[in-house]
C-alpha cells in the first residue's frame, strides 16, 4: 500500500514501485518517498477495544518540522550501518475503520474517523496526547478512545485538518476566560492554531485583535471576521495607542511574541500560550532573541496577570468544536491539497512556503 515516508537511500535498492525525491529544509537534504510497503500485521496486538484504520488523507503541523529532522537523523544513522529505514510522518489524518475489537460499541467497519488528541487524559482514563507521529502510514491501530467519528457533512480534506487545531483552540479560549467586552489579541494569526482561535472568538461578545508579520494578507483573509485591527508586532515599538489594554492574549509562540506585548497587557489579564517556536536546533534562529525570564516575572507581578500554559485540549473541547462546525459556527481553513507524486510540493508548501490554512495530502 503506497505510503509517504522519510527514507534513507538504501530504499532505492529495494524499491520496485514508487517515487523517491530530495527535499531540502534548514540546510538539510531529506529523502522522501511515496513507496509501496507491506501492511503491518497487527494480529498479536489487536485487543478488544482496538480499531484498525486505513488512512485516506493526512496533514502536518508545526511540531512535525522538528520530528522531520529527528526521523532524518535516524535515517542517516541506519544508512551508516548499512540498514534500510523509512518512517511515515504527520499528526493529523482521516481514515476508514477496517476492523473493530469485540468490545467496541461506538464505531463500526466503514466509519470515517479522525484523531481525538485529548490531553492529559483520554475518555477511558488513559494518558493522552497526540495519537500518532506517523499519520501518513496507511494502516494504523488505535484504541477507540483515541478516535472520533467524522460528521457526514465534513469532507475528508477538512477532517484531515480538524482535530489538533480545533481541540487546542477551544481549550485556549476556555482558559482565557473571555468576558463580554474584553480586548483579546491573537498572535501569529496565520498559524493554524490561531486561525482556529479566531473562529472560536468570533462567536463571543469581545473585541478581537490580531497580530501577524503577514498582516496585509491576513486582512484580506479575515474580511468576514469581526477583527478590530491587525498589527505587526515588530513595528509597534511600544506605542500604546496601537493596541488597547489587552485583557487576554492567545499565543502559539510565546518565545517570539511575549516580549513585544508587555507594554499592552492589562491588569488581571490572562496570557494563554500553547507552544514555542524554538523546537529544534536545526532551525534558522538568526533573527531569534531569547525571552528574558525576568520580563515574564515582572509582567505577572506588576500587572497581576496570569501566564497559562495549554497543551491540546479536553474531549469536551473537541465535542464543542464539532457541535459548532455542524451549526456553521466553526470553519476549517484549507490552503491546498496535493495527491499522487506531488510529494515535494506537499512538503515544500507545508514547511517552507508562507501559506494560510492547512496543507493536505490525499491518497489516491
ABEGO torsion letter per residue (X at the ends): XBBBBBBBAAAAAABABEBBBBBBBGGBBBBBBBBBBBBBBAAAABBAABBBBBBABBBBBAAAAAAAAAAAAAAAAAAAAGBBBBBBBEABBBBBBABBBAABAABBBGBBBBBBABOABBAAGBBBEBABAAAABABBBBBAAABBBBBAABBAAAAAAAAAAAAAAAAAAAAAGBBBGBBBBBBGAABAAAAAAAAAAAABBBBBBBBBAAAAAAAAAAAABBBABBBBAAAAGGBAAABBBBABBBBABAAAAAAAAAAABBBGBBBBBAEBABABAABBAAABBBBBAAAAAAAAAAAGBBBBBBBEBBAAAAAAAAAAAAAGABBBBBABBBBEABAAAAAAAAAABBBBEBBBBBBX
